Amino acid sequence: MSNSDKFKSTVSKVKGEVKDQLGNATDNHDMQAEGKADKAKGGLQDKIGDLKDTFSGK
């Protein structure tokens, strides 16, 4: 996975975790949902990066 892909997925996961925890602490269910979506986006970006590696032979 390229450094760019790793960075994007990590940023999404960290941003999602912060939103999830902040939403939990403030009882803000919308923010929690956004956080969970961001974490899922980061996981998807990881999978896309892995697929790119598979097809590029890395």
DRENPA-3360 file (N, C-alpha, C; in nm, 2 decimals, always signed):
BEGIN
1 = MSNSDKFK = +0.09/-0.12/+0.00/+0.00/+0.00/+0.00/+0.09/+0.12/+0.00 ~ +0.05/+0.22/-0.08/+0.14/+0.34/-0.09/+0.13/+0.42/+0.04 ~ +0.23/+0.51/+0.06/+0.22/+0.59/+0.18/+0.10/+0.68/+0.18 ~ +0.06/+0.73/+0.06/-0.06/+0.81/+0.05/-0.18/+0.74/+0.10 ~ -0.20/+0.61/+0.05/-0.31/+0.53/+0.09/-0.31/+0.51/+0.24 ~ -0.19/+0.47/+0.30/-0.18/+0.45/+0.44/-0.22/+0.57/+0.52 ~ -0.17/+0.69/+0.48/-0.20/+0.81/+0.55/-0.34/+0.84/+0.55 ~ -0.41/+0.83/+0.43/-0.55/+0.86/+0.42/-0.63/+0.77/+0.51;
9 = STVSKVKG = -0.60/+0.64/+0.51/-0.68/+0.55/+0.59/-0.66/+0.57/+0.74 ~ -0.53/+0.60/+0.78/-0.50/+0.63/+0.92/-0.57/+0.76/+0.97 ~ -0.57/+0.86/+0.88/-0.64/+0.99/+0.92/-0.79/+0.96/+0.94 ~ -0.85/+0.89/+0.85/-0.99/+0.86/+0.86/-1.02/+0.78/+0.98 ~ -0.94/+0.68/+1.02/-0.96/+0.60/+1.14/-0.95/+0.68/+1.26 ~ -0.84/+0.77/+1.27/-0.82/+0.85/+1.39/-0.93/+0.95/+1.40 ~ -0.97/+1.02/+1.29/-1.07/+1.12/+1.30/-1.20/+1.05/+1.34 ~ -1.23/+0.93/+1.29/-1.35/+0.86/+1.33/-1.35/+0.82/+1.48;
17 = EVKDQLGN = -1.24/+0.78/+1.53/-1.23/+0.74/+1.67/-1.25/+0.86/+1.76 ~ -1.20/+0.97/+1.72/-1.21/+1.10/+1.80/-1.36/+1.13/+1.80 ~ -1.42/+1.13/+1.69/-1.57/+1.17/+1.68/-1.65/+1.07/+1.76 ~ -1.62/+0.94/+1.74/-1.70/+0.84/+1.81/-1.69/+0.86/+1.97 ~ -1.57/+0.88/+2.01/-1.55/+0.90/+2.16/-1.61/+1.03/+2.21 ~ -1.59/+1.14/+2.13/-1.65/+1.26/+2.17/-1.80/+1.26/+2.17 ~ -1.86/+1.19/+2.07/-2.00/+1.17/+2.07/-2.05/+1.09/+2.18 ~ -1.97/+0.99/+2.22/-2.01/+0.91/+2.33/-2.00/+0.99/+2.46;
25 = ATDNHDMQ = -1.90/+1.07/+2.48/-1.88/+1.15/+2.60/-1.99/+1.26/+2.61 ~ -2.04/+1.31/+2.50/-2.13/+1.42/+2.51/-2.28/+1.37/+2.48 ~ -2.29/+1.24/+2.46/-2.42/+1.18/+2.43/-2.48/+1.23/+2.30 ~ -2.39/+1.25/+2.21/-2.43/+1.30/+2.07/-2.43/+1.19/+1.98 ~ -2.54/+1.13/+1.95/-2.55/+1.01/+1.87/-2.52/+1.03/+1.72 ~ -2.55/+1.15/+1.68/-2.51/+1.19/+1.54/-2.36/+1.19/+1.52 ~ -2.29/+1.25/+1.62/-2.14/+1.25/+1.61/-2.08/+1.11/+1.62 ~ -2.14/+1.03/+1.70/-2.09/+0.89/+1.71/-2.11/+0.82/+1.58;
33 = AEGKADKA = -2.23/+0.84/+1.52/-2.25/+0.78/+1.39/-2.15/+0.82/+1.28 ~ -2.12/+0.95/+1.28/-2.02/+1.01/+1.19/-1.89/+0.94/+1.21 ~ -1.85/+0.93/+1.34/-1.72/+0.86/+1.38/-1.72/+0.72/+1.33 ~ -1.82/+0.65/+1.35/-1.82/+0.51/+1.30/-1.81/+0.50/+1.15 ~ -1.88/+0.59/+1.08/-1.87/+0.60/+0.94/-1.73/+0.63/+0.89 ~ -1.66/+0.72/+0.96/-1.52/+0.76/+0.92/-1.43/+0.64/+0.95 ~ -1.45/+0.57/+1.06/-1.37/+0.45/+1.08/-1.39/+0.34/+0.98 ~ -1.51/+0.33/+0.94/-1.54/+0.23/+0.83/-1.48/+0.27/+0.70;
41 = KGGLQDKI = -1.48/+0.40/+0.67/-1.42/+0.46/+0.55/-1.27/+0.43/+0.55 ~ -1.20/+0.44/+0.67/-1.06/+0.41/+0.68/-1.03/+0.27/+0.66 ~ -1.12/+0.18/+0.71/-1.10/+0.04/+0.68/-1.12/+0.00/+0.53 ~ -1.21/+0.07/+0.47/-1.23/+0.05/+0.33/-1.11/+0.10/+0.25 ~ -1.05/+0.21/+0.29/-0.94/+0.26/+0.22/-0.82/+0.16/+0.24 ~ -0.81/+0.10/+0.35/-0.71/-0.01/+0.37/-0.73/-0.12/+0.27 ~ -0.85/-0.16/+0.26/-0.88/-0.28/+0.17/-0.85/-0.24/+0.02 ~ -0.88/-0.11/-0.02/-0.85/-0.07/-0.15/-0.70/-0.06/-0.18;
49 = GDLKDTFS = -0.63/-0.02/-0.08/-0.48/-0.02/-0.09/-0.43/-0.16/-0.10 ~ -0.48/-0.25/-0.03/-0.44/-0.39/-0.04/-0.47/-0.45/-0.18 ~ -0.58/-0.41/-0.23/-0.62/-0.46/-0.37/-0.52/-0.40/-0.47 ~ -0.49/-0.27/-0.45/-0.39/-0.21/-0.55/-0.26/-0.28/-0.54 ~ -0.22/-0.32/-0.42/-0.09/-0.39/-0.41/-0.10/-0.53/-0.48 ~ -0.22/-0.59/-0.46/-0.23/-0.73/-0.52/-0.22/-0.72/-0.67 ~ -0.28/-0.62/-0.73/-0.28/-0.61/-0.88/-0.16/-0.55/-0.93 ~ -0.08/-0.48/-0.85/+0.04/-0.42/-0.90/+0.16/-0.51/-0.87;
57 = GK = +0.14/-0.62/-0.80/+0.24/-0.71/-0.77/+0.33/-0.68/-0.66 ~ +0.29/-0.59/-0.57/+0.38/-0.55/-0.46/+0.36/-0.64/-0.34;
% end
